[in-house]
Amino acid sequence: MSVRWKRILGSIGSTCLALVLGMTAGCDSGGRSSQSVELLNVSYDPTRELWRDLNASFAAKYEKETGQRVTINQSHGGSSSQARAVIDGQEADVVTLALWSDVDAIRANGLIRDGWEERLPNHSLPYYSTIVFVVRKGNPKGVKDWPDLVDKPGVEVITPNPKTSGNGRLSFLAAWGNVIHNHGTEEQARDFVARLYRRVPVLDSGARGSTTTFAQNHKGDVHLTWENEAALEVGESRGELEVVYPSASIKAEPYVAVVDSVVDHRGTRTAAEAYLKSVYDKEGQEIVVKHGYRPIDADVLAKHKDAFPDIELFPVTSFVKDWGEAQQKFFADKGVFDQIYQPGK
């Protein structure tokens, strides 16, 4: 036995080694039952309610099928900040983040194995969404589409920081991409987003913070947010807010992945993989719909087609090669966002 493990075991007394590793097999009366496992899901801001219900559904099914009790803990924040936390040592068994680039950053740091996208159905995308507008009751500023955000006088826009938030990056990309989608040039897209961010009075670090700024602190005229977050926000507003669907917006793709280095260290791979796969079954897809995300199961989507207004969704690949290029071009240090955003001006 190494000196390191002797020190660890000496510090925890009668608690078994398996507990230190995160599993419970073989623990004595001082540890947990051999029939339990604990997982940590590190996710992005607006998914608290979604994963709460998915966790409960999975835990019940998994215990019935395997006899093993599973406890799932959650961590939420700006998607890029969450990815950084995992890279810096937060022991996530799974990550369910807003952008491919956030998950792949974890891979690039050696924590997720190459080819992670192909280990789960639909390239590790169990649901999708988009960016829409939330406005005040009656839409007093008359905002109907993207050009209105910069052309209508006096419109203040609330959106989170794209350096830290998946919502923020998607809002930026939706604004940029809409110009290109309507046959504009990159120069016109750059001008549009520069004008847009001059109308943003505050950049919160994550989606839920921007929701609080707009809905509870009553700041701004338009909130750019996830479709599912918009539904929750409006539902809780008691008629004070409304959703406006622009003519087109970006296809938002929140990826999920098992964190290989963690599950192999803790011995939680079997439960972690089953957990993410459960989101793809019929019950998981129905929960996805309940929380305002668009399911990838065609039958479930058809069943709930009235829940999702028609909107033209363009992929990020309509104006860059892939999510990796989008991250480098727009959000890396000295990228387009750093060049166009001048707070206070």
C-alpha positions, 0 to 999 in steps of 0.5 A: 500500500502506498504512503498516499493511501495510508495517509488517506485511510488514516484520516478517515478511520473506519470508512472503507477505501471504496468510499474514498473512491466514490463507490460503496462495495465492500464497506463495513458498518462505517460506510454506505451500503454496497447497494448505492452509488453517487453521481455528479452531473455538472450542467449549465444554468437553465437545466435545474428543473429538467435534470431534477425530474430526469434524475428522479425518473432514472433513479427509480428505474435503475434501482428497480432494474439493478437493485442499486440505489443511485444518488445524483448531485447537480452543479449549475452555472455558466456553461464555459465556467462549468467546463473550466471547473471540471478541468480544474478538478471538480469530479463530474461523472457526467457533463451536460453542457450547452455547447460542443466546445465546452465539452470538447475543452474537457476532452482536450485536457485529457479527461474525456477520451477522443470520439466521445460524440459517437458513444451516445445516440444522435452524436451525444445530443438527446435534445435541442433548443434555440434562442428566442425573445422575452418581452414585457406585456404587450411588447411595448417596444414592438420587437418582432425580429432581430433587426428590431433589436438595433433599429427600434429606438431605446431598446435595451437587451439583456443577454449573458456574457458569451465568455462564460455562458452558453446562453450568451454564446448562442445569443451572439451566434444567433444574432451573427448567424441571422445576418448571414442567413439573410444573405448579409456579409461578415462585415454586416454581421460584425456591425450588427452584433457591435450595435446590439451589444451597445444596447446591453446594459449588463452582462450576467455570467449565466442564463439564470442570472440574466433571467433574474435581471430581466424578470425580477429586477425589471431591467431591459426590454428584451431578453435573449434566452433559451426557448425552454428558459423563456417558457419558464420565465413567462410562466412564472411572470403572472402575465407580465412577460411574453415570448416573441419568436423571431423568423429564424434563430440558431439551432442550440445543441447541448451535448452530454458526455461521461467524464472518463477519468472520473468514472474510471477512478471512482468506478461509476462508469456503468451507472453514469452511462446508463444515466445518460442513455436514459434521457433517450428513452420514451420517458426521458424524452417526455420529460425533455418536452415537459421542460421546454426542450425539443426531443430528438425522438421523432414520435415524441416530437410529433406527439407534441408538435403544438408545443413548439412553434415553427421557427427556421433553425440554422446550424452553426455550420451555416457560417463557420466550419464547426463549433470549434471554429466558432469558439476560436473565432468569436470567443477566444481572447482577442476574438470577435467579441473582445474586439466589438464589446466596449462596456460603458460606450 
